[in-house]
């Protein structure tokens, strides 16, 4: 698809942005622009990428021990914006943050598509752009986003989500996944695939965010009950552990133990135990040469078929695929 006018892509750099979060999408759109121009003999303009500050200051401190001097601020842009992508989140620390929110809500109806990468989802949410929409963010901030904005349908499984003309992406590199999808949306799979090959990344990365996040968030491990019980569980993980046995280790009745456990962890004992088994199996898959069958037995996941079923339920990936994806590069058989 050739066009004579370029699509203006404005990447808004919010305070505290990470270098890769903004550089990845910028490179995706820039490479696409170069390829479109090359194949059309310079007639197709593709994209024009502009890095803009969300504040009145163009000199920005990034979250990577680096500084960036943006080409402009959003307030100085007087052209039609095709794609607006927000990067970063520490906007509230700036004295002129209200000015940006006013600019965003005023201009949003005139912009073809708007995206928030990683925790920039929180900025879109505060601006009211995610009301009653599906959205994602970094898997570590899933609960925070849902708690602060209960009207949003938060799902941190996908790398990115499109709901209408609003797009949200998960962790840092998910911005590249989203940008490639936008290029494919605009100019087709062939151009997007060529950009992906140029950057040596997947056009559509296999898997999802679940594979990167822990199944047992850290705050649940400060439970007094778990602090007492966890070492024993790890030692007996290969056994068929009952709720009664867990309760006995805490000198509690099974009924009271189950009630207190649920209150402190938000999990039933059985659900927690299954998640713990999966987490330990992940560790073996990443860092050992044990066979899948041996890992299944050591972690109390039964046989290979049973472990595969549990992995698919919790991580949406098979144990074998998980190992090939996440096994440490320094490990040798």
NULO-342625 format. One record per residue: x, y, z of N, C-alpha, C, O in turn. Coordinates in steps of 0.2 Angstrom, whole numbers, padded with zeros to 4 digits, always signed. Atoms other than C-alpha are relative to their C-alpha. Layout:
<atoms>
XYZXYZXYZXYZ
...
</atoms>
This chain:
<atoms>
+0004-0006+0000+0000+0000+0000+0004+0006+0000+0008+0007+0005
-0004-0006+0001+0009+0016-0006-0004+0006+0002-0010+0007+0000
+0004-0006-0002+0004+0033+0001+0005+0006-0001+0011+0005-0001
-0004-0005+0001+0011+0050-0003+0001+0005+0006+0005+0009+0006
-0001-0004-0006+0009+0057+0014+0002-0005+0006+0000-0010+0006
-0002+0004-0005+0018+0050+0029-0005+0000+0006-0008+0005+0008
+0004+0000-0006+0009+0044+0045+0005+0002+0006+0010-0001+0007
-0004-0003-0006+0015+0054+0060-0001-0004+0006-0006-0005+0009
+0000+0004-0006+0020+0042+0074+0003+0004+0006+0009+0006+0005
-0003-0004-0005+0023+0052+0090+0000-0005+0006-0004-0007+0009
-0001+0004-0006+0031+0042+0104+0001+0005+0006+0006+0009+0006
+0000-0005-0006+0028+0052+0120+0004-0003+0005+0003-0009+0008
-0004+0002-0005+0042+0050+0132-0002+0003+0007-0001+0009+0008
+0002-0002-0007+0036+0051+0150+0006-0001+0004+0010-0005+0003
-0006+0000-0004+0048+0054+0164+0001-0008+0003-0004-0011+0004
-0001+0006-0002+0056+0038+0170+0000-0006-0005+0000-0012-0003
+0001+0005+0006+0055+0029+0153+0007-0004+0000+0012-0001+0002
-0006+0004+0002+0067+0015+0149+0002+0001-0007-0002+0001-0011
-0002-0001+0007+0078+0017+0134-0003-0005-0005-0005-0003-0010
+0002+0005+0005+0073+0000+0126-0007+0001-0001-0009+0000-0007
+0007-0001+0000+0055+0004+0129-0002+0005-0006-0007+0004-0010
+0001-0005+0005+0056+0019+0117+0004-0001-0006+0001+0000-0012
-0004+0001+0006+0070+0014+0106-0003-0006-0005-0003-0006-0011
+0002+0006+0004+0062-0003+0101-0006+0002-0005-0005+0001-0011
+0006-0003+0004+0045+0005+0094+0003+0005-0005+0001+0004-0011
-0003-0005+0005+0055+0019+0086+0004-0003-0006+0003-0001-0012
-0003+0004+0005+0066+0007+0077-0004-0004-0005-0003-0004-0011
+0005+0004+0004+0051-0004+0071-0003+0005-0006-0003+0003-0011
+0003-0004+0005+0043+0011+0063+0005+0003-0005+0003+0004-0011
-0005-0003+0004+0059+0019+0056+0002-0005-0005+0003-0003-0011
-0002+0005+0005+0064+0002+0047-0005-0001-0005-0004-0001-0011
+0005+0000+0005+0047+0001+0040+0000+0005-0005-0002+0004-0011
+0000-0006+0005+0048+0018+0033+0005-0001-0005+0004+0001-0011
-0006+0000+0005+0065+0015+0025-0002-0006-0005-0001-0005-0011
+0002+0005+0005+0058-0001+0017-0005+0002-0005-0005+0000-0011
+0005-0003+0005+0043+0007+0010+0002+0005-0005+0000+0005-0011
-0002-0005+0004+0052+0021+0003+0005-0004-0005+0005-0002-0011
-0004+0003+0005+0065+0009-0005-0004-0004-0005-0002-0004-0011
+0004+0004+0005+0052-0002-0013-0004+0004-0005-0006+0001-0010
+0005-0004+0004+0042+0012-0020+0005+0006-0004+0002+0010-0007
-0004-0005+0004+0057+0022-0027+0000+0007+0003+0001+0012+0000
+0000-0007-0003+0055+0036-0014-0007+0003+0000-0008+0008+0003
+0007-0003+0000+0036+0038-0017-0004-0001+0006-0008+0003+0008
+0004+0001-0006+0029+0030-0002+0004+0003+0006+0010+0001+0008
-0003-0003-0006+0033+0040+0014+0000-0004+0006+0004-0003+0011
+0000+0004-0006+0028+0027+0026-0001+0004+0007-0007+0007+0007
+0001-0003-0007+0030+0034+0044+0005+0006+0001+0011+0005-0002
-0005-0005-0002+0038+0049+0051+0000+0000+0008-0006+0000+0011
+0000+0001-0007+0043+0046+0069+0003+0006+0004+0009+0008+0002
-0003-0006-0004+0045+0060+0082-0001-0002+0007-0006-0005+0010
+0000+0001-0007+0050+0058+0100-0002+0006+0003+0002+0011+0002
+0002-0006-0004+0041+0070+0111-0001+0000+0007-0003-0006+0010
+0001+0000-0007+0041+0075+0129-0007+0001+0002-0010+0005-0001
+0007-0001-0003+0025+0074+0139+0000+0007+0004-0005+0009+0005
+0000-0006-0004+0031+0089+0149+0003+0006-0004+0004+0005-0010
-0002-0005+0003+0037+0106+0145+0008+0000-0001+0011+0005-0004
-0007+0000+0000+0055+0101+0147+0002-0006-0006-0001-0011-0005
-0003+0005+0005+0064+0092+0132+0005-0004+0002+0007-0009+0000
-0006+0003-0003+0079+0087+0142-0003-0005+0005-0005-0003+0011
+0003+0005-0005+0073+0071+0151+0005-0005+0002+0009-0008-0001
-0004+0005-0003+0081+0059+0163-0004-0007-0001-0009-0007+0002
+0004+0007+0001+0077+0041+0158+0002-0004+0006+0006-0003+0011
-0001+0005-0006+0077+0026+0170+0005-0005-0002+0006-0010+0001
-0005+0004+0002+0092+0019+0162+0007+0003+0000+0012+0002-0003
-0006-0004-0001+0106+0031+0168+0002+0004-0006+0008+0004-0008
-0001-0003+0006+0104+0040+0152-0005+0006+0000-0010+0006+0003
+0004-0006+0001+0097+0057+0147-0002+0000-0008+0001-0002-0012
+0002-0001+0007+0087+0061+0131-0003+0007-0001-0006+0010+0003
+0002-0006+0001+0084+0077+0123-0006-0001-0006-0004-0002-0012
+0005+0002+0005+0067+0075+0114+0000+0006-0006+0002+0012-0004
+0000-0005+0006+0064+0084+0097-0005+0005+0001-0004+0011-0001
+0005-0005-0001+0049+0093+0103-0004-0002+0007-0003-0007+0010
+0005+0002-0005+0035+0093+0117-0007-0001-0004-0008+0001-0009
+0007+0001+0004+0017+0087+0113-0003+0006-0001-0007+0007-0005
+0004-0007+0000+0011+0105+0116+0002+0004-0006-0001+0008-0008
-0003-0004+0006+0022+0111+0101-0003-0004-0007-0002-0001-0012
+0002+0003+0006+0015+0098+0089-0007+0003-0003-0012+0003+0000
+0006-0003+0003+0003+0106+0077-0003-0003-0007-0006-0001-0011
+0002+0004+0005+0001+0092+0064-0005-0005+0002-0005-0007+0008
+0005+0006-0002-0012+0078+0063+0004-0006+0002+0009-0008-0002
-0004+0006-0002-0005+0063+0073-0004-0006-0002-0010-0007-0001
+0003+0006+0002-0009+0046+0066+0000-0005+0006-0005-0008+0007
-0001+0005-0005-0002+0035+0080+0004+0004+0006+0009+0007+0005
-0003-0003-0006+0002+0041+0098+0001-0006+0005-0003-0010+0006
-0002+0006-0005+0012+0029+0109+0003+0003+0006+0008+0007+0006
-0003-0003-0006+0015+0033+0127+0005-0005+0003+0004-0011+0003
-0005+0004-0003+0031+0026+0135+0002+0003+0007+0003+0009+0008
-0002-0002-0007+0035+0027+0154-0007+0001+0004-0012+0000+0002
+0005-0001-0005+0024+0032+0169+0000+0005+0005-0005+0007+0008
-0001-0005-0006+0031+0044+0182-0002+0007-0002+0002+0011-0001
+0002-0006+0002+0021+0058+0176-0002+0004+0006-0002+0010+0006
+0003-0003-0006+0013+0062+0193+0005+0004+0004+0004+0009+0007
-0005-0003-0003+0030+0068+0199+0001+0007-0003+0005+0011+0000
-0001-0007+0003+0030+0083+0187-0005+0005+0001-0011+0004+0002
+0005-0005-0002+0022+0099+0191-0004+0002-0005-0010+0005-0004
+0004-0002+0005+0015+0101+0174-0004-0006-0003-0006-0006-0009
+0003+0006+0002+0007+0084+0173-0008+0001-0002-0010-0002-0007
+0007-0001+0002-0011+0091+0173+0000+0003-0007-0005+0002-0011
+0000-0002+0007-0006+0100+0157+0000-0005-0005-0004-0005-0011
+0000+0005+0005-0002+0084+0148-0007-0004+0000-0009-0006-0005
+0006+0004+0000-0018+0075+0154-0006+0004-0004-0010+0002-0008
+0005-0004+0004-0028+0090+0147+0001+0000-0007-0003-0001-0011
-0002+0001+0007-0018+0089+0131-0003-0007-0003-0006-0007-0009
+0001+0007+0003-0021+0070+0129-0008-0001-0001-0010-0003-0006
+0007+0001+0000-0040+0071+0133-0003+0004-0006-0008+0002-0009
+0002-0004+0005-0042+0085+0121+0001-0002-0007-0003-0002-0012
-0003+0002+0007-0032+0078+0106-0002-0008-0001-0003-0009-0007
+0001+0007+0001-0037+0059+0109-0006-0001-0006-0005-0005-0010
+0005+0002+0005-0053+0060+0098+0002+0001-0007-0001-0001-0012
-0002-0002+0007-0043+0067+0083+0006-0005-0002+0008-0004-0008
-0005+0004+0001-0030+0053+0084-0002-0007-0002-0007-0010+0001
+0003+0006+0002-0032+0037+0074+0001-0006+0005-0004-0010+0006
-0001+0005-0005-0024+0026+0087+0004+0002+0005+0009+0006+0004
-0004-0002-0006-0017+0028+0104+0002-0007+0004-0002-0011+0005
-0003+0005-0003-0006+0016+0113+0004+0001+0007+0007+0007+0007
-0004-0001-0006+0002+0014+0131+0004-0007+0000+0001-0012+0000
-0005+0005-0001+0017+0003+0133+0002-0001+0007+0004+0003+0011
-0001+0002-0007+0020-0006+0150-0004+0004+0004-0010+0004+0004
+0004-0004-0005+0015+0005+0164-0003+0006-0002-0006+0010+0002
+0004-0006+0003+0010+0019+0153-0007-0001-0001-0011+0003-0002
+0008+0001+0000-0007+0010+0153-0003+0004+0006-0009+0006+0005
+0003-0004-0006-0009+0019+0170-0002+0007-0002-0007+0010+0000
+0001-0006+0003-0008+0035+0161-0006+0001-0004-0011+0005-0003
+0006+0001+0004-0021+0030+0148-0006-0001+0005-0012+0002+0004
+0005+0001-0005-0032+0024+0163-0002+0006+0003-0008+0008+0004
+0002-0006-0003-0031+0040+0172-0003+0005-0004-0007+0009-0002
+0003-0005+0004-0035+0050+0157-0007-0002-0002-0011+0001-0006
+0006+0003+0002-0051+0039+0155-0001-0003-0006-0007-0004-0008
+0001+0003+0007-0047+0032+0139-0001-0008+0000-0002-0011-0005
+0001+0007+0000-0048+0014+0145-0007-0002+0004-0007-0008+0006
+0006+0001-0003-0065+0015+0153-0004-0006-0003-0006-0005-0009
+0003+0006+0002-0074-0002+0151+0003-0003-0006+0000-0006-0010
-0003+0003+0005-0061-0008+0139+0005-0005+0003+0006-0006+0009
-0005+0005-0002-0049-0023+0139+0007+0003+0000+0008+0008-0005
-0007-0003+0000-0031-0018+0143+0005-0005+0003+0003-0009+0007
-0005+0004-0003-0015-0026+0148+0006+0005+0002+0006+0011+0001
-0006-0004-0002+0001-0019+0157+0005-0005+0002+0004-0011+0001
-0005+0005-0002+0017-0027+0164-0003-0005+0005-0007-0003+0010
+0003+0005-0004+0012-0043+0173+0001+0001+0008-0003-0001+0012
-0001-0002-0007+0019-0036+0190-0005+0005+0002-0006+0005+0008
+0004-0005-0002+0007-0022+0190-0007-0002-0002-0012+0003-0001
+0007+0002+0002-0009-0032+0185-0005+0002+0006-0010+0005+0005
+0004-0001-0006-0016-0031+0203-0001+0007+0001-0007+0009+0003
+0000-0007-0002-0012-0013+0205-0005+0004-0005-0009+0008-0003
+0005-0003+0005-0021-0008+0189-0007-0002+0001-0011+0002+0000
+0007+0002-0001-0036-0018+0192-0003+0003+0007-0009+0005+0007
+0003-0003-0006-0038-0012+0210-0001+0008-0001-0006+0010+0002
+0001-0008+0001-0036+0007+0205-0005+0001-0005-0009+0006-0004
+0005-0001+0005-0047+0005+0190-0004-0006-0001-0003-0010-0006
+0004+0006+0000-0060-0008+0193-0004-0001-0007-0007-0006-0008
+0004+0000+0006-0070-0003+0177+0004-0003-0006+0001-0005-0011
-0004+0002+0005-0055-0009+0166+0000-0008+0000+0001-0011+0006
-0001+0008+0001-0055-0028+0160+0007-0001-0001+0010-0002-0006
-0007+0001+0001-0037-0031+0164+0002-0007-0001-0001-0012+0002
-0003+0007+0002-0028-0046+0156+0007+0000-0002+0009+0003-0007
-0007+0000+0001-0010-0048+0158+0003-0006-0003+0009-0008-0003
-0002+0006+0003-0009-0064+0148+0003+0002-0007+0009+0000-0008
-0003-0002+0007-0006-0056+0130+0005+0005+0001+0006+0008+0006
-0005-0005+0001+0009-0046+0125-0003+0007-0001+0000+0012+0001
+0003-0006+0001-0003-0033+0119-0007-0001-0002-0009-0007-0003
+0008+0001+0001-0022-0030+0117-0002+0006-0004+0000+0012-0003
+0004-0006+0003-0032-0019+0105-0007+0000+0001-0010-0005+0001
+0008-0001-0001-0049-0013+0110-0002+0007-0003-0001+0012-0001
+0002-0006+0004-0056-0001+0097+0007+0003-0003+0011+0000-0006
-0006-0004+0002-0043+0012+0093+0006+0001+0006+0010+0005+0005
-0005-0001-0006-0034+0010+0110+0004-0007+0001+0001-0012+0001
-0005+0006+0000-0019-0002+0111+0004+0000+0007+0006+0006+0009
-0004+0000-0006-0010-0007+0127+0005-0006-0001+0003-0012-0004
-0005+0005+0001+0006-0018+0128+0003-0001+0007+0003+0003+0012
-0002+0003-0007+0014-0028+0143+0007+0003+0001+0008+0009+0002
-0006-0002-0002+0032-0027+0147+0004+0003-0005+0002+0005-0010
-0004-0005+0004+0046-0017+0140+0001-0002-0008-0001+0002-0012
-0001+0002+0007+0049-0027+0124-0006-0001-0004-0007-0002-0010
+0006+0001+0003+0031-0029+0121-0002+0006-0004-0006+0005-0009
+0001-0006+0005+0031-0012+0113+0002-0001-0007-0001+0001-0012
-0002+0002+0006+0040-0020+0099-0005-0004-0003-0006-0004-0009
+0006+0004+0003+0027-0033+0097-0006+0004-0003-0008+0002-0008
+0005-0004+0001+0014-0020+0097+0001+0004-0007-0003+0004-0011
-0002-0004+0006+0023-0009+0084+0000-0004-0006-0002-0002-0011
+0000+0005+0006+0026-0024+0072-0008-0001-0002-0009-0001-0008
+0007+0002+0002+0007-0028+0073-0003+0006-0003-0007+0006-0008
+0003-0006+0003+0003-0010+0069+0003+0001-0007-0001+0003-0012
-0003+0000+0007+0015-0010+0054-0004-0005-0005-0006-0004-0010
+0004+0005+0004+0006-0026+0048-0007+0002-0001-0009+0001-0007
+0007-0002+0000-0011-0018+0051+0000+0006-0006-0005+0006-0010
+0000-0005+0005-0005-0003+0040+0002-0002-0007-0001+0000-0012
-0003+0002+0007+0005-0011+0026+0001-0007-0002+0004-0009-0007
+0000+0007+0002+0003-0030+0027+0006-0004+0003+0011-0001+0006
-0004+0005-0003+0012-0045+0033+0007+0000-0003+0012+0000+0001
-0007+0000+0003+0027-0044+0021+0005+0005+0003+0010+0004+0004
-0004-0006-0003+0033-0027+0027+0002-0002+0007+0008-0001+0009
-0001+0002-0007+0031-0032+0045+0005-0005+0001+0009-0005+0006
-0005+0005-0001+0040-0048+0043+0007+0002-0002+0012+0000+0001
-0007-0002+0002+0055-0040+0034+0003+0005+0006+0009+0004+0007
-0003-0004-0006+0056-0027+0049+0002-0005+0005+0007-0004+0008
-0002+0005-0005+0056-0042+0061+0006-0003-0001+0010-0004+0003
-0006+0004+0001+0069-0051+0052+0006+0005+0000+0012+0003+0003
-0006-0005+0000+0080-0035+0051+0002+0001+0007+0008+0002+0009
-0001-0001-0007+0078-0033+0070+0002-0007+0004+0003-0007+0010
-0002+0007-0003+0081-0052+0073-0005-0002+0005-0003-0004+0011
+0006+0002-0005+0064-0054+0082-0005-0003-0003-0006-0003-0009
+0006+0003+0003+0048-0064+0080-0005+0005-0003-0006+0011+0001
+0006-0004+0002+0034-0056+0070-0005-0001+0005-0008+0004+0007
+0004+0001-0005+0023-0064+0082+0003-0005+0005+0004-0011+0004
-0004+0003-0005+0032-0069+0098-0004-0006+0002-0010-0005+0004
+0004+0006-0003+0027-0087+0104-0001+0001+0007+0003+0004+0011
+0001+0000-0007+0019-0088+0121-0004+0006+0002-0007+0009-0002
+0004-0006-0003+0012-0074+0132+0004+0002+0007+0009-0001+0009
-0004-0003-0006+0017-0064+0148-0001-0005+0006+0004-0005+0010
+0001+0004-0005+0011-0078+0159+0007-0004+0001+0009-0006+0007
-0006+0004+0000+0027-0087+0155+0006+0003+0004+0011+0000+0006
-0005-0004-0003+0038-0073+0162-0002+0002+0007+0003+0003+0011
+0002-0002-0007+0028-0069+0178+0000-0006+0005-0001-0012+0003
+0001+0005-0005+0028-0079+0194-0007-0002+0002-0011+0003+0002
+0007+0002-0002+0013-0089+0199-0002+0002+0007-0007+0002+0009
+0001-0002-0007+0016-0084+0217+0003+0006+0002+0009+0007+0003
-0003-0007-0002+0018-0065+0220+0003+0000+0006+0001-0003+0011
-0004+0000-0006+0030-0061+0233-0004+0002+0006-0002+0000+0011
+0003-0002-0006+0018-0053+0245-0004-0006+0003-0005-0006+0009
+0004+0006-0003+0009-0070+0247+0005-0004+0004+0003-0008+0008
-0005+0004-0003+0026-0077+0253+0002+0003+0007+0006+0000+0011
-0001-0002-0006+0026-0066+0268-0005-0002+0005-0005+0000+0011
+0005+0003-0005+0011-0075+0276+0004-0004+0005+0008-0008+0004
-0003+0004-0005+0016-0081+0293-0001-0007-0001+0004-0011+0001
+0002+0008+0001+0008-0098+0289+0005-0003-0005+0007-0008-0004
-0004+0002+0005+0018-0099+0273+0008+0000+0002+0011-0005+0000
-0006+0000-0002+0034-0094+0281+0002-0007+0004+0007-0009+0004
-0001+0006-0004+0032-0109+0293-0001-0006-0004+0003-0011-0003
+0002+0006+0004+0025-0121+0280+0005-0001-0006+0006-0007-0008
-0003+0001+0007+0035-0118+0264+0006-0005+0000+0007-0009-0004
-0005+0005+0000+0051-0127+0269-0002-0007+0000+0001-0011-0003
+0002+0007+0000+0042-0143+0273-0003-0002-0006-0002-0007-0008
+0003+0002+0007+0032-0142+0257+0005-0001-0005+0005-0006-0009
-0006+0001+0005+0048-0140+0247+0003-0007+0001+0005-0010-0004
-0003+0006-0002+0055-0155+0256-0004-0006-0002-0001-0012-0004
+0005+0005+0001+0040-0166+0253-0004+0001-0007-0009-0003-0008
+0003-0001+0006+0035-0160+0236-0002-0006-0004-0007-0006-0008
+0001+0006+0004+0037-0177+0228-0006-0004+0002-0008-0009-0001
+0005+0004-0003+0024-0184+0239-0007+0002-0001-0008+0008-0004
+0007-0002+0000+0005-0184+0239-0002+0003+0006-0004+0000+0011
+0001-0004-0007+0002-0170+0252-0007+0002+0000-0010+0004-0004
+0007-0002-0002-0015-0168+0260+0000+0006+0004+0004+0008+0007
+0002-0006-0004-0023-0153+0268+0001-0001+0007+0004+0003+0011
+0000+0002-0007-0023-0163+0284+0008+0000+0002+0009+0002+0008
-0007+0000-0001-0004-0165+0283+0003+0007+0001+0007+0008+0005
-0002-0007-0001-0001-0147+0280-0002+0003+0006+0002+0007+0010
+0003-0003-0006-0012-0142+0294+0004-0003+0006+0005+0001+0011
-0003+0003-0006-0003-0154+0306+0007+0003+0001+0009+0004+0006
-0007-0004-0001+0014-0145+0302-0001+0006+0003+0004+0009+0006
+0001-0007-0003+0006-0129+0308-0004-0001+0007-0006+0004+0010
+0003+0002-0006-0002-0138+0323-0007+0004+0000-0009+0007+0005
+0006-0002+0001-0019-0133+0317-0005-0005-0002-0003-0010-0005
+0005+0005+0003-0035-0142+0313-0001+0002-0008+0001+0007-0010
+0000-0001+0007-0038-0144+0294-0005+0005-0002-0003+0009-0006
+0005-0005+0002-0053-0133+0294+0002+0007+0002+0001+0011-0002
-0003-0006-0001-0045-0119+0303+0006+0002-0004+0007+0008-0006
-0006-0001+0004-0029-0121+0293-0003+0003-0007+0000+0008-0009
+0003-0001+0006-0039-0120+0277-0003+0008+0000-0002+0011-0005
+0003-0007-0001-0048-0104+0283+0005+0005+0000+0005+0010-0003
-0006-0005-0001-0032-0095+0289+0004+0001-0007+0006+0006-0008
-0005+0000+0006-0022-0100+0273-0004+0004-0005+0000+0008-0009
+0003-0004+0006-0035-0093+0261+0000+0007+0002+0001+0011-0003
+0000-0007-0002-0036-0077+0271+0007+0003-0001+0007+0009-0003
-0007-0002+0001-0017-0075+0271+0003+0000-0007+0007+0005-0008
-0004+0001+0007-0013-0080+0253-0005+0001-0005-0003+0002-0011
+0005-0001+0005-0030-0078+0244+0000-0007-0004-0004-0007-0009
+0000+0006+0003-0027-0096+0238-0003-0006+0005-0001-0005+0011
+0001+0006-0004-0034-0113+0244+0006-0003+0001+0011-0002-0003
-0007+0003-0001-0020-0124+0251+0001-0005-0007+0007-0005-0009
-0001+0004+0006-0023-0136+0236+0002+0004-0006+0007+0002-0010
-0002-0004+0006-0022-0122+0223+0007+0003+0001+0011+0003-0004
-0007-0002-0001-0006-0115+0231+0005-0005-0001+0010-0004-0004
-0005+0006+0000+0002-0132+0232+0001-0001-0008+0007-0003-0010
-0001+0001+0007-0001-0134+0213+0004+0005-0003+0009+0003-0007
-0004-0006+0003+0006-0117+0209+0008-0001+0002+0012+0000-0002
-0006+0001-0003+0021-0121+0220+0004-0006-0004+0010-0005-0006
-0003+0006+0003+0024-0138+0211+0002+0003-0007+0007+0001-0010
-0002-0003+0006+0024-0128+0194+0006+0004+0000+0010+0004-0004
-0006-0005-0001+0036-0115+0200+0006-0004+0001+0011-0002-0002
-0006+0004-0001+0048-0128+0206+0002-0004-0007+0008-0005-0009
-0001+0004+0007+0046-0138+0189+0003+0005-0005+0008+0003-0009
-0003-0006+0004+0050-0121+0180+0007+0000+0001+0011+0001-0003
-0007-0001-0002+0066-0120+0190+0004-0006-0003+0010-0005-0005
-0003+0006+0003+0071-0138+0185+0001+0001-0007+0006-0001-0010
+0000+0000+0007+0067-0135+0167+0005+0005-0002+0008+0004-0008
-0004-0005+0002+0077-0119+0166+0008-0002+0002+0012+0000-0002
-0006+0001-0002+0092-0125+0176+0003-0007+0001+0009-0007+0004
-0002+0007-0001+0094-0144+0176+0000-0003-0007-0004-0001-0011
+0000+0005+0005+0097-0158+0164-0005-0006+0001-0005-0010-0003
+0004+0006-0002+0084-0169+0172-0005+0000-0006-0007+0004-0009
+0006+0001+0005+0071-0177+0160-0006+0003+0002-0007+0004+0008
+0006-0003-0001+0054-0170+0159-0004-0005+0005-0007-0003+0010
+0003+0005-0005+0048-0187+0168+0003+0001+0007-0001+0001+0011
-0003+0000-0007+0060-0185+0182-0002+0007+0003-0004+0006+0009
+0002-0006-0003+0055-0167+0185-0008+0000+0002-0009+0002+0007
+0007+0001-0002+0036-0172+0185+0000-0004+0007-0004-0002+0011
+0000+0004-0006+0040-0185+0198+0003+0004+0006-0001+0004+0012
-0003-0004-0005+0051-0173+0209-0004+0005+0003-0004+0007+0009
+0005-0005-0002+0038-0160+0209-0007-0002+0002-0011+0002+0003
+0007+0003-0002+0023-0171+0213-0005+0001-0005-0011+0002-0004
+0005-0001+0005+0015-0168+0196-0002-0006-0004-0005-0005-0009
+0002+0006+0003+0012-0186+0192+0005-0002-0005+0011-0001-0005
-0004+0002+0006+0018-0191+0175+0001+0006-0005-0001+0011-0003
-0001-0006+0005+0023-0181+0159-0007+0002-0002-0007+0008-0003
+0006-0002+0003+0005-0181+0153-0004+0005+0005-0006+0010+0003
+0003-0004-0005-0001-0174+0170+0003+0007+0000+0000+0012+0001
-0004-0006+0000+0013-0161+0170-0002+0005-0006-0002+0011-0005
+0002-0004+0006+0009-0155+0153-0007+0003+0001-0008+0009-0001
+0006-0002-0001-0009-0153+0157+0000+0006+0005-0003+0011+0004
+0000-0006-0005-0005-0142+0173+0004+0006-0003+0001+0011-0002
-0004-0005+0003+0008-0132+0163-0005+0004-0005-0005+0010-0005
+0004-0003+0005-0005-0128+0149-0005+0004+0004-0007+0009+0001
+0005-0004-0004-0018-0123+0162+0003+0006+0003-0001+0012+0003
-0003-0006-0004-0006-0111+0172+0004+0005-0005+0003+0011-0004
-0005-0004+0004+0006-0105+0158-0002+0000-0007+0001+0004-0011
+0002+0000+0007-0002-0109+0142+0006-0002-0005+0006+0000-0010
-0006+0002+0004+0014-0118+0136+0001-0007+0003+0000-0008+0009
-0002+0007-0002+0020-0136+0137+0007+0000+0003+0011+0005+0002
-0007+0000-0003+0035-0141+0148+0006+0000-0005+0011+0003-0004
-0005+0000+0005+0045-0145+0133+0002+0007-0003+0007+0009-0004
-0001-0007+0004+0042-0128+0124+0003+0005+0005+0007+0009+0004
-0002-0005-0005+0045-0119+0141+0008-0001+0001+0011+0004+0001
-0007+0002-0001+0062-0128+0143+0004+0003-0006+0009+0006-0005
-0004-0002+0006+0068-0124+0125+0000+0008+0000+0004+0011-0003
+0001-0008+0001+0062-0105+0127+0004+0003+0006+0008+0008+0005
-0003-0003-0006+0069-0102+0145+0006-0003+0003+0009-0001+0008
-0006+0003-0003+0083-0114+0148+0006+0005+0000+0007+0008-0005
-0006-0004-0001+0099-0105+0154+0005-0001-0006+0006-0007-0007
-0005+0001+0006+0111-0102+0139+0006-0002+0003+0010-0005-0002
-0006+0003-0002+0125-0107+0150+0000-0007+0002+0005-0010+0003
+0001+0007-0001+0118-0124+0153+0002-0005-0005+0000-0003-0011
-0002+0005+0005+0126-0139+0144-0001-0006+0003+0000-0008+0009
+0001+0007-0002+0121-0157+0145+0007-0003+0001+0007-0009+0003
</atoms>
